[in-house]
């Protein structure tokens, strides 16, 4: 009869568990980055919507801050951003989409901005090209 036992040693099991943990951490991080990237579309959409409203207002009244042209405090459709308008006169504005509801963890892009000339901006550590 053979005295040799078959199976896994504790060391082999620990190596397998460590390898799986490393792979899982990479996958989870990649997944979270993709979720943030997908949610940015929500912020871009609310910025485009408000910008279009303001442009229609300017065409109709000759001013971005006319009394009938209020769209500030508007949440994005999926509620990941809250948009506010900063107007520096009758001919300029900046719309800021402030991240909320978990999207504030997107430190690469942070808050998104759009002004009357179409200039796009971010408050995060990434680049505008990557975020827009």
N, C-alpha and C positions, 0 to 999 in steps of 0.2 A: 504494500500500500504506500501511496505517496504522501509525504508529510507537507508538501508545498501547498500553501493557501493562496487562493486567488482573490482579487478585489483591489480596491483603492486604498492607498495609505493616506494618512492624515495630511501629509505634505502635498500629495497630489491633489487632494480635495481643496486644500487652502489655495494652491496655485490656480486652480480652476475658478474658485470663487473670486479671487483677486482679479483675474482676467475678465470675468463677467462684470465685475464692479467698474472696471476701467471703461469697458465698452458701453455700459449703461450710462455712465456719467457723460461720455462724449455724445451719445445719442440724445440724452435729455437736453443738454446744452444746445445742440443743433436744432432740436425741435422747438425749444423756447425762442431761439432767434428767428426761426421761420414764422412762428406765431406772431411775434412783434412786427415782423416785416409785413405780414398779411394784414394786421390791424392798422398799419399806417395808411392803407388805402382808405379806411374810414375817415381818418383825419384829413387826407388830401381831398376827399369828396366834399366834406363840410366847408373846407377853405374855398374850393372852386364854386360851390353853391352860393356862399355869402359874397364872394368876389363878383359873381355874375349879378347878384341882386344890387350890389353897390354900383356896378357899371350901368345897369339900367336906370338906377336912381340919378346918376350923374348925367346921363343922356336926357332924362326927362326934366330934371330940376337944375342942372348945372352945378351940383354940389353933392359930395359924398355924405355929408352929415345933415341932410334935410330931415325934418321931423318925421316924415312918413317912411324913412329908410332905415328903420332899426331892425337889425338882425343879430344883435349881440346876445351873448349868453345862450346861444343855440348849441345843443348837444348834437354830436354826430349820430348817424342812424343807429349804430350798434352801441352807442354810449361810451366809446373809448376815448373820446376827445370832447372838450368843451371849447367852443370858439368865442373869442372876444375881439372887438374892433377897437383899434386906437386910431383916431383921426387927428391929424395935425393941421387941420385947416379944411377948407372946402375942396381942395384938389389933391389931397394925399390921404392914404390910409394904410394901416397894416392890420391884417387879420391873423390872430394867433390861435392855434389849436393846441390847447393844454391837455396833456395826457392824463388820463384818469382810469379808474377801475382795472388796475393791473398793468395797464400800458405804461404807467410811469416808471416801470422797471426797465423800459427800453432806454438805457443810458446812451446807446450809440446815437440815437436821433433826438430823443427828448421831445420838446415841443416843436411844432412845425409852424412856419410863418409864410405869409404871402402878402405882397404889397400891390399898390395900384399899377405898377409897371410890370408886374409878373415876376418880380424877384422872389425867389424861394429861399427860405432859411431854416435853420435848425438851432436848438440850444444844446445839443448833445456833443459827444466827443468824436462822432463820425464825420463824414463829408456830406455835403449837400447832394452830390451826385449819387452816393450810395443810398441816401434816405429818400430822395425824390425819384 
